[in-house]
Amino acid sequence: MKKLWILACLLVFGVAFAQTPVTFWTSISNDAMTSLVDDFNTAHPDTNVEVLDVGNYNEMITRMQAAVVSGRVPDVVMLEITRYGIFADRGVLEPLDTYIEADTVFDATDLIPGIREATLYQGTPFVIPFNNSVPVMYYNRDILREAGYDAPPATWDELLAYAQELTIRDDAGNVTQYGVTAPPQWVRHAFVRQNGGDWMTEDQSELILNQAEAVEAYQFLYDLIYTYNVANPEASIDATDRELARPAFTSGRSAIYFGSTGSLGGLREAATFDLAVAPLPCNVDCAVPIGGATLGIVASAPQAQKEAAWTFISWMTQTENNAFWHTATGYMPIRLSTLEQQTSQAFYEENPNFKVAIDQFQAVAFPRPRPPAMPAIRELELTTWEEIATQAKTVEEALNNLAQEANLLLQSN
């Protein structure tokens, strides 16, 4: 009996010791993530994925930079879709082309084209899309109906006209309901593209936000706040979005709000009115940036961990699992086949607001620049917009200063 007991212990511990541990740093920890990771570990007893939530996308960059210096890096890392270039450029991320080619299950051609392009750095895949999103225009259908509008604004001109009509003032001239909330950074990028401009040149070597098309777009957004007084100045700073802009919308104190598709579930729970979703209003063009994050493998991990990490990433992004993630969270599908999944189709029938976002996503979504300097440039743009939104600088002055500083960063990188 004693020998049998010892043999059983050896077998049990042998299985445990045979497991390949994979550390996964994420910026999202919710029930859907927990369910997927648990299901993966159950289906792959030879691998154990350990999840650590290290904070938001900005905090992830800081944490990864420190980890690279210390040598205490994860095996799999979630990186925001415009910020991974700094790690791809410096050899921190593992190129994934050989893994993709050797994987008989992972189908890169099934990835939605705009998302697939966004995961390439200088033509090489360093990350795989996962929790991706696009911005949409949320609106209070009850307020619009009361004002006589049967449909949301579809153009910049209509947006301004609606916002003027929907802004309500009391007898003393104080605004009690704003027509619109000034949009956050990635929607500002959309407005620049819609006006025929862009943040950077096609080769991502120069920031061009001080060109006429971009200046006009930022001026339009400034005018919503100060020229027409239809957007709350205090709620127009990105850092105050969750504190001021979103609660103002969900409480009915503003009629139109720009936010991520990933916010739909939370907004739907918080809103006390008929919440509706529409594409972003267009101008010269229609355009929406691809947001969210990706999954990558750290190049310095042992080979066994890298292979297990790829198995994890491949499994997490398979059609059935992507459909589960998409319908559970509101993030965009990354695969064409996900759109056809019965789970997805039933979800769209029950939640038509999500279908609006997907149609826009497929039609006019674009990948954003991702040079190594992009994390720093995005921080500079936030400061620049704050200077504009607080009237510390004119639009043209602020964007000229931004271009100077950003291009120095691009040259040094």
N, C-alpha and C positions, 0 to 999 in steps of 0.2 A: 504493500500500500504506500509506504514512504517513497519508494522509487517512482511509482505512478504519480504521486503528488508533486514530486520534484520535476518530473517530465512535463506535467501540465503547466507548472509555473514557468518553466523554460519556454514552452510554446507560447504562453500568454505574453511574457516579457519579450520574447523574440519578435512577435508581431508588433509590439509597441516600439521596440528599438528599430524595426525595419521601416517605420514611418518616416517620410521625408517632411520635415517641418517647413512651412512657407509663411513668412511674415508679410502681412498685407496692410499697408498704411492707406487709410481712406479718409475722405472728408465727409462721408455720408454714413451714418449709422442709424438705420431704421429697421422696421420689422421685415421689409422686403429683402434688405441686405442680409440680415440674420438668417432668414429662411433659405436664401440661395446658398450662402456659405455652408450652412448646416447640411443642406441637401448634397452639396459637392463632397463634403467630408464623408458623408454616409456612402455615397456612390464610389468614393476613391479611398478605401481603407488604408492604402499605402501612403497617403498624403494627409497632412493635417495643416489646414490654413488657419492661422491665428490672425485675428483682425484687431487693428488698433486705430481708433479715431484720433487723428492728430490735429483737428481743427479745420477751419475753412480753407479755401484755395490759397489765399495769401499766406496763411500760417503754414500750409504744407510746403510752400516754396522755402520759407525761412527754416523750417525743420529739416528739409532735405539738404539745404546748403550746409547746415551745421553737421548733419549726419555724414555727408561726404568728407568733411574735414576730419571728423572723429573716426571714420571707418565703420560706424555702426548704422549701416543702411538696411532698409527692408529688402525683401525679394521682389515684391510687387508693390507698385505705388500708383495712386490715383493722382493725375496731374491735369489741371485746367487746360483747355484745348489751345489757348494762345501762349501758355507759359512753359510748355515742356521743351521748347527749342533750346533754352539755355542748358538743359541737361543732355539733350541729344548732341549738341555742338561740342560739349566737353567730354564726351565719351562715358557719361554716367549711365546712360540708357543703352540697353542691348538692341542692336538692329534685329528686327523681327522677320526679315524676308525669308531666311532659311527655315525658320519655324513654320511660317505660313506655307511654304512650298512642300514641306515634309508632312504636313497635317492633312490627312485624307478627309477629315470632317469639316474643318474650317474653310469656308468658301469666301475668299476676298471679293470675288466678283459680285456677290450677293449684297455687299455693303452698299447702302445708299450713296450715290456718287459724291455728293458734296461733303458728306462725313468722311468718306474714304480719303478724299483729297486733303482734308484738314489734318489727317494723321500722318502725312508725309512730311519729313524734314529733308530738304534738298533731294527729293525724289525717293527717299528710303523710309519705309514704315518703322517708326520707333515706338509707336503706341497703337492701341486698338480702341476704337470708340466704345463708350459704355453708357454713361449717364449724360446724354446730350439733350440740348434744348434749343429753342428759338424764342425770341420775344414776341408777344402778341399784344393787342390792344383789348384790355378789359373795359367793359362799360356797364353802367347801371341802366338796364333797360327800362325800369320804372321811370327814372328821371327823364330819359329821352322821350318816352311815350307822352309824358305829361307836357313836354315842350312841343309835341307834335311831330316828332321824328320816328319814322317806322324802320329806319335802317341806320347803321353807324356811319360816321364819316369815312370816306374812301380816299380822299386826297388831302393835301395840306390845306388848301383853301377851305374845304369843308370842315376840317378839324378846327380851324380858326373860327369859322362862322358858328359852328356848334358850340365851341367853348365860350364865345361871347354870349350866345343865347342862354347857355346853361349856367353862367355865373350869376349869382343872386346877391344883391346888396340890401342891407337894411336902410331905414330912413336916414341914418347918419352916414351912409356911404360905406359902411364896413361890410366886407364880404362874408356871407354866411354859407355860401356854397360855391366852390370853384368849378369851372367847367372842365379843367384838365390838370394833370400833374406833369411837370416837366420830366422828360424821360431820363433813365440812368445811362451809364456810359455806353453799353453795347447798343442801346437804341439810338444814341447820338451817332454811333458809327453807321447804323442803318440809315439815318437821315442824311448823312453825308453821301452815302452811296446812292440814295434815292435822288439826290440833287446832281448826280453825275460826277461826284468826286470820290475820294478814298482817303484812308489814313496814310497809306504808303504807296510808293511806286511798285510796279509788278514784281520787280526783283527784290523787294523789301530792303533796299539799300538807303532809302531816303523817306523821311516823313514829309507829307505834303498837305498837312492840315491847315496851312496858311494860304493855300490856293483859293481862288474865288469861290468855287463850288462849296468848299468846306466852310469858309467864312459865312457864306449866305445861309447855310444850314444852321450853324450855331447862332447866327443873328436871328433867325426865325424862332429858335427856342428861347433866346433871350427876350424877344418881343412878346412871346406869350406871357412872360412874367411881368415885364415892366412897361412895355408900350401899350399892351391891351389889358393888362392886369387880370388875366383869366387863369393864371397858375400861381399857386402859393409859393412866394420866395423862400420861406423857411423850409418847405418840404421839397425843395428843388435840388438839394445837395445829396449826393449819393449816400453819404454816411447816415443820413437821417431817414432813409427810405422806410426801413422797418419801424422806426419810431414815430414818424409823422405821416409820410405819404400813404403808406398802405392802410393804416388805421383810418385816415381821413376818407379813403375810398370805401372801405368796408362799412364805415359808419354812415355813409351817405352824404358826407360833406364835400366830396368831389365826384364828378360824374364819369370821368375817363381816367384810366390808369394804365401805364405800360409796365409789363412784367413778364417773367419767364413762364413758359408752359408748365415748368415744374412747380409753379406756385398755384396752379389751378385748384388742386385739392384743398389746400389751406384756405384760399380765398372763398371757395364754395362753402366751406364750413363756417367761415366768419361772417359772410355777407348776410344781411337781413332783407335782401331785395332780390329781384330777378337778375342774376349775374349772367352776362353774355360775353362772348369772345368774338373778336374780329381780327382780320389781318391788319398789319400796320398800314396807316394811310400812305399813299404813294405820291410822288411828285413827278420828276422827269422819268424816273424808273420806279419799279417796286423791288425791294431788297430787304432781306433779314439776315443777320449774322448767325452763325452756328456757335452755340455756347455749350456750357457743361464741361465734362471732363472725360479723361481717357485712362486706360490702364497700360502700364509699361513695366518692363523687367529691368532690374538694376544689373548692370554689366559685371560688377565685381562679385556677384553672388556665385557660390560654387555651382558647377555644372548641373549637379543633381537637383539643386534648388531651382535653377533656371528652367530645366525641363519640366519640373513639377509646376512651376509658376506658369509656364506656357499652357500646360494642360488645364490649369485653373482658368486662365483668361479665355482660352478657346471654349471651355464648357460654359462659362458665364455669358458668353456672347452668342451661343447657339440660338437658333430661331425660337424654340419653345421657351427657353429661359429668358430671352430678350422680350418675348411677348408678355411673360409674367411680370418682369421688371417694368416694362412700359405701361401696362395697365394698372399696376399696383402703385406707381409713383407719379405718372404723368410725364415722365421723360420721353423723348422721342424714340421711335423704333430706329434701330441702326441698320436693319436688314430689310430688303425688299420683300423677302418671304415672311417677315414678321407682320407686314401689313395684311397679308392674306390669311394669317392664322385665324381659326374660328374664334379663339379667345379674343383676338383684337377686333374682329368684325362685330362680335356681340357687344363688346365694350363701346364701339363707336355708335352703335344703334341706341344704346342706353345713355351715352354721354356725347351728344353731337358737338358740344363745345370743343372736345379734343380733336374731332375731325377737321375743324376749321384750321387748327394749328398745323396738322399734318399736311393738309392741302397746300398751305402757304410754304411749309418746309420743303416739300417736293418741288414746288414751282420756282421759288426765288431765293432760296437759302444760299449763302456764300461763306466760304472759310475765311477766317481772318488771318492777318500776318502773324508769324510766330518766330521772329528772329530772337537770338539770345537776349537782346536788350528789351524785349517786349514787357516783361514784368515791371521794369523800371519806367518804361514809357507809359504804361497804363497808370502808374502812380502819378506821373507828371501830368497826365491828362486830367486826372481827378482834381489835382490842385488848380490846374488851369480853368476847369469848369467852375470850381468854387470861386475863383477870382471874377469870372464872368457873372455868375449867379448872385454874387454879393456886390456887384458893380465896382469892384476894386480896380478892374481894368476893362478897357473896351474889348469887344470881341476880337478885333483885328490885332490889337496890341498883345493880348493874351496868347493868341494862336501863333503870332510871330515869335514870341518868346519860347513857346512850346517847341516850335520847329527847330529853333536854334539849339536848345538843350537836347532834344531828342536826337538830332542828327549828330551831335557830338558823341552821344552814347552809341549810336549805330556805327560810327567810324571807329570808335575805340574797341568795339566788339568784333 
